Amino acid sequence: MKVTLQNEAGLTKVVKVGFSWTTFFFGFFPALFRGDLKWAAIMFIIEAILGSFTLGIGAWISGVVFSFVYNKIYIKELIEKGYKPADEAAKAQLEQKQILSPTA
């Protein structure tokens, strides 16, 4: 499912909520292409460190873990930057997934 977030200037972003298949298949590259350099670097460093000690298996495992949490992290950072749900349906979905609190 996707939700639309909008900032004060009217710029909108459509973001996916839930499991990140792109992160699952492509690792840190989706974060890099979204301009989320901080999390791209964090994912790359963790995958490089774990992969070097475990002959690549650790990098695969961390990739699976990030696939479950990356979209939620990305949405929370957009909200911190001033983005808000564009409509009530988006707000309800974010509240259901516990990304937004019901009072926000």
C-alpha positions as CSV (number, residue, x, y, z in Angstrom):
1,M,0.0,0.0,0.0
2,K,1.2,3.5,-0.7
3,V,0.5,6.8,1.0
4,T,1.0,10.4,-0.2
5,L,2.9,12.8,2.0
6,Q,2.9,16.6,1.5
7,N,5.0,19.4,2.9
8,E,4.1,23.0,3.6
9,A,5.4,24.1,0.1
10,G,3.0,21.7,-1.6
11,L,5.6,19.1,-2.6
12,T,4.2,15.6,-2.5
13,K,5.9,12.2,-2.2
14,V,4.2,8.9,-2.7
15,V,5.8,6.3,-0.4
16,K,5.2,2.7,0.1
17,V,4.2,1.4,3.6
18,G,5.4,-2.1,4.7
19,F,7.9,-4.5,3.3
20,S,10.5,-3.0,0.9
21,W,11.0,-5.4,-2.0
22,T,13.5,-2.9,-3.6
23,T,15.7,-3.0,-0.5
24,F,15.4,-6.8,-0.3
25,F,16.6,-7.2,-3.9
26,F,19.0,-4.2,-4.2
27,G,20.3,-3.5,-0.7
28,F,21.3,0.1,0.0
29,F,20.7,1.3,-3.6
30,P,17.0,2.3,-3.1
31,A,18.0,4.6,-0.2
32,L,20.7,6.1,-2.3
33,F,18.3,6.7,-5.2
34,R,15.8,8.3,-2.9
35,G,18.4,10.7,-1.7
36,D,18.5,9.2,1.8
37,L,22.3,9.3,2.0
38,K,22.4,8.7,5.8
39,W,20.6,5.4,5.7
40,A,22.3,4.3,2.4
41,A,25.7,4.8,4.2
42,I,24.4,3.0,7.3
43,M,23.1,0.0,5.3
44,F,26.3,-0.2,3.2
45,I,28.6,-0.1,6.3
46,I,26.6,-2.7,8.2
47,E,26.4,-5.0,5.1
48,A,30.1,-4.6,4.4
49,I,31.1,-5.3,8.0
50,L,28.8,-8.3,8.5
51,G,29.6,-9.6,5.0
52,S,33.3,-9.5,5.5
53,F,33.1,-11.7,8.7
54,T,30.6,-14.2,7.3
55,L,31.6,-14.6,3.7
56,G,28.6,-12.6,2.5
57,I,25.9,-14.3,4.5
58,G,25.7,-11.5,7.1
59,A,25.2,-9.0,4.4
60,W,22.2,-10.9,3.1
61,I,20.7,-11.3,6.6
62,S,21.1,-7.6,7.3
63,G,19.5,-6.9,3.9
64,V,16.4,-9.0,4.9
65,V,16.2,-7.1,8.2
66,F,16.3,-3.7,6.5
67,S,13.7,-4.8,4.1
68,F,11.2,-5.0,6.9
69,V,12.1,-1.7,8.5
70,Y,13.4,0.7,5.9
71,N,10.1,2.1,4.5
72,K,9.0,2.9,8.1
73,I,12.3,4.6,8.8
74,Y,12.1,6.6,5.6
75,I,8.5,7.8,6.3
76,K,9.4,8.8,9.8
77,E,12.3,10.9,8.6
78,L,10.0,12.6,6.0
79,I,7.5,13.4,8.8
80,E,10.4,14.9,10.8
81,K,11.3,17.1,7.8
82,G,7.8,18.5,7.8
83,Y,5.8,16.2,5.5
84,K,2.3,15.3,6.6
85,P,-0.3,12.8,5.3
86,A,-2.0,14.4,2.3
87,D,-5.4,13.1,3.1
88,E,-7.3,11.2,5.9
89,A,-6.9,7.8,4.2
90,A,-3.1,8.2,4.3
91,K,-3.3,9.4,7.9
92,A,-5.4,6.4,8.9
93,Q,-3.0,3.9,7.2
94,L,0.0,5.5,9.0
95,E,-1.8,5.3,12.3
96,Q,-2.7,1.7,11.6
97,K,0.9,0.8,10.9
98,Q,1.9,2.7,14.1
99,I,4.0,5.2,12.2
100,L,1.9,8.1,13.4
101,S,0.3,8.4,16.8
102,P,-3.5,8.9,16.7
103,T,-3.0,12.4,18.2
104,A,-0.6,13.6,15.5
